[in-house]
Amino acid sequence: MNHFRLIAGAAVLAAAFAGPARADDTIKMTIGQRGNWDTAITHLGTQAGIFKKHGLELEMIYTSGSGETLQPVIAGGVDLGLAVGTLGAMAAYSKGAPVRIVGAQATGAADYWYAKNPEIKTLKDTNGHTIAYSSNGSSTHSVVRAFIDEYKLTGAKIQTTGNPSSTLTAVMTDQVDVGWASPPFGLKEIEEGKIHIVAKATDASLVRGQTIRVLVANADALKNRKEVIERFMQAYRETIEYMYSDNPQVIKDYAEFAKVPEAMAKRVRDEFFPKTLVNPDKISGLDALVKEAVSLKFIDKPLTEQQLAELIQIPARK
């Protein structure tokens, strides 16, 4: 009897000295384009309990594009911004904004441009027509400007249309001639013959093998909460491994999140989003991206090596 009382007493004392359990650290973030496979990483990792395992609770706010995603980061209203156009991040930094890149979000892209007008078959047919992009400073903004520059589309006009849903409405109601989307959005309409693909993001040299979207942090948040953001990146990497595993739950969760059938959810991952696209550990094609940023007038002059070292601070993989 005394033996059991001693054990119980020891347990009480241990609990008293241990103190209360540590609450999870909350990270606030903005995320561009809800429903895309590559922007679903934090949602799917949360569903699987991966971020919780790392002592993190995520507050996720979805936006219509990287311009909307970036502004709260600059203002300090959120810690992180996911799926921000790389050139937009460079532009903000060059103007003195407290922005730091903590990971690659998309190297290459599955984005595509489409039309309902049968006479617009390729990019060469877009002169005299309007071409959509999501928001200023976004990766779609960069790609459309690259289309115009590379294909000499002097008569084409670009127009911001927000997210894929609002863009499709604009195309179908003749407010814009060429819309943009990212799978799974629009696949159903393509199969039904309502729209057809005019171009893919990879038709622009800007995109091929280059990191066109990034994860950014507010500079003060990165300085003051460095260990928390490092844990976030570890959980982010673990989630990517989970997303490309043979665990069927991830496809079920993504299908529910994107509101598509499971067969389409699997097709989106397997056909449009290779694992290399979402690798967060390297900003690929950096030299070319800096040149493009100057050419497309996102920045006035190339960033120096010192500036790039300050801008890009990807936590090491553990």
Summary of the structure (lengths in Angstrom):
residues: 318
radius of gyration: 22.1
end to end distance: 47.8
largest distance: 91.1
contacts: 1103
relative contact order: 0.18
helix: 46%
strand: 19%
